[in-house]
Amino acid sequence: MAVVARDKKVLLQRRFRKNIGMVFEFPGGAVDCSESGTDAAIRELWKETALIGLEVLGSHILQNEYGGEIHYVVMVSCISDEPTATDSERQQEFYWFSVPEIPTGHFFRADLEFISNSLESYT
């Protein structure tokens, strides 16, 4: 997951997810066999938002409910950096939230654990 912080807020995308509808989530995707979690987060961030060249502040690895690893890579963005929707099928919209404002309704258990235990230290 690419967790982008700036000005005491974090970037979330609101997007369409099949069988669920519109959900808020961090940009992200699968880690390919030949890459690190950090490389995957950077690649997915560019693929989903067109943001590139952000400074990595830290990373966290948590286990999801299926036993897989979730990599949370925290990056810092300049105030002038704005994400761009790159996939019309996802119906993406982007929002900047302070940690207490994050709408957590569709987040997975590992995401909620990361938000509760680690995210505040970056904002």
BELCORQUI-V603091 format. One record per residue. RES is the residue in one small letter. SS is DSSP state (a for helix, b for strand, c for the rest). PSI is psi in whole degrees, -180 to 180 (none if undefined). OMEGA is omega in radians with two decimals (none if undefined). Layout:
res=RES ss=SS psi=PSI omega=OMEGA
res=RES ss=SS psi=PSI omega=OMEGA
This chain:
res=m ss=c psi=137 omega=3.07
res=a ss=b psi=115 omega=-3.13
res=v ss=b psi=108 omega=-3.05
res=v ss=b psi=124 omega=-3.13
res=a ss=b psi=145 omega=2.98
res=r ss=b psi=142 omega=3.03
res=d ss=c psi=45 omega=3.10
res=k ss=c psi=25 omega=3.10
res=k ss=b psi=164 omega=3.10
res=v ss=b psi=152 omega=-3.12
res=l ss=b psi=130 omega=2.98
res=l ss=b psi=148 omega=3.00
res=q ss=b psi=141 omega=2.97
res=r ss=b psi=123 omega=-3.04
res=r ss=b psi=165 omega=3.12
res=f ss=b psi=129 omega=3.04
res=r ss=b psi=126 omega=-3.10
res=k ss=c psi=139 omega=3.11
res=n ss=c psi=0 omega=3.13
res=i ss=c psi=-42 omega=-3.07
res=g ss=b psi=-148 omega=-3.09
res=m ss=b psi=129 omega=-3.14
res=v ss=b psi=155 omega=2.97
res=f ss=b psi=141 omega=3.09
res=e ss=b psi=164 omega=2.99
res=f ss=c psi=147 omega=2.99
res=p ss=b psi=144 omega=3.11
res=g ss=c psi=177 omega=-3.14
res=g ss=c psi=-166 omega=-3.06
res=a ss=c psi=150 omega=3.03
res=v ss=c psi=122 omega=3.08
res=d ss=c psi=156 omega=-3.09
res=c ss=c psi=-34 omega=-3.02
res=s ss=c psi=12 omega=-3.07
res=e ss=c psi=161 omega=3.08
res=s ss=c psi=168 omega=3.06
res=g ss=a psi=-38 omega=3.12
res=t ss=a psi=-46 omega=3.11
res=d ss=a psi=-39 omega=3.13
res=a ss=a psi=-43 omega=3.14
res=a ss=a psi=-43 omega=3.12
res=i ss=a psi=-44 omega=3.13
res=r ss=a psi=-47 omega=-3.12
res=e ss=a psi=-37 omega=3.09
res=l ss=a psi=-46 omega=3.11
res=w ss=a psi=-44 omega=-3.10
res=k ss=a psi=-39 omega=-3.05
res=e ss=a psi=-20 omega=-3.04
res=t ss=a psi=-12 omega=-3.04
res=a ss=c psi=12 omega=3.05
res=l ss=c psi=137 omega=-3.09
res=i ss=c psi=153 omega=3.04
res=g ss=c psi=23 omega=3.14
res=l ss=c psi=150 omega=3.14
res=e ss=b psi=131 omega=3.10
res=v ss=b psi=126 omega=3.14
res=l ss=b psi=-30 omega=-3.11
res=g ss=b psi=172 omega=3.10
res=s ss=b psi=154 omega=-3.13
res=h ss=b psi=143 omega=3.09
res=i ss=b psi=125 omega=3.08
res=l ss=b psi=162 omega=3.13
res=q ss=b psi=134 omega=3.10
res=n ss=c psi=177 omega=-3.08
res=e ss=c psi=-9 omega=3.12
res=y ss=c psi=3 omega=3.12
res=g ss=c psi=-2 omega=3.13
res=g ss=c psi=163 omega=3.11
res=e ss=b psi=136 omega=3.03
res=i ss=b psi=124 omega=3.13
res=h ss=b psi=121 omega=3.07
res=y ss=b psi=111 omega=-3.11
res=v ss=b psi=116 omega=-3.07
res=v ss=b psi=128 omega=3.14
res=m ss=b psi=158 omega=3.11
res=v ss=b psi=141 omega=-3.11
res=s ss=c psi=148 omega=3.00
res=c ss=c psi=156 omega=-3.12
res=i ss=c psi=-26 omega=-3.11
res=s ss=c psi=-12 omega=3.13
res=d ss=c psi=123 omega=3.09
res=e ss=c psi=134 omega=3.12
res=p ss=c psi=156 omega=3.12
res=t ss=c psi=133 omega=3.08
res=a ss=c psi=129 omega=-3.05
res=t ss=c psi=-7 omega=-3.07
res=d ss=c psi=106 omega=-3.06
res=s ss=a psi=-28 omega=3.13
res=e ss=a psi=-28 omega=3.13
res=r ss=a psi=-15 omega=-3.12
res=q ss=c psi=47 omega=-3.04
res=q ss=c psi=141 omega=2.93
res=e ss=b psi=149 omega=-3.09
res=f ss=b psi=142 omega=-3.11
res=y ss=b psi=149 omega=3.04
res=w ss=b psi=123 omega=-3.11
res=f ss=b psi=143 omega=2.88
res=s ss=c psi=160 omega=-3.07
res=v ss=a psi=-46 omega=-3.13
res=p ss=a psi=-20 omega=-3.12
res=e ss=a psi=-9 omega=-3.04
res=i ss=c psi=124 omega=3.09
res=p ss=c psi=104 omega=-2.94
res=t ss=c psi=9 omega=-3.03
res=g ss=c psi=-37 omega=-3.10
res=h ss=c psi=11 omega=3.12
res=f ss=c psi=149 omega=3.09
res=f ss=c psi=165 omega=-3.10
res=r ss=a psi=-45 omega=-3.13
res=a ss=a psi=-39 omega=3.10
res=d ss=a psi=-45 omega=-3.14
res=l ss=a psi=-38 omega=3.09
res=e ss=a psi=-44 omega=3.10
res=f ss=a psi=-47 omega=-3.14
res=i ss=a psi=-46 omega=-3.08
res=s ss=a psi=-39 omega=-2.97
res=n ss=a psi=-21 omega=-2.99
res=s ss=c psi=-33 omega=-2.95
res=l ss=a psi=-39 omega=-3.07
res=e ss=a psi=-31 omega=-3.10
res=s ss=a psi=-14 omega=-3.14
res=y ss=a psi=-5 omega=-3.07
res=t ss=c psi=none omega=none
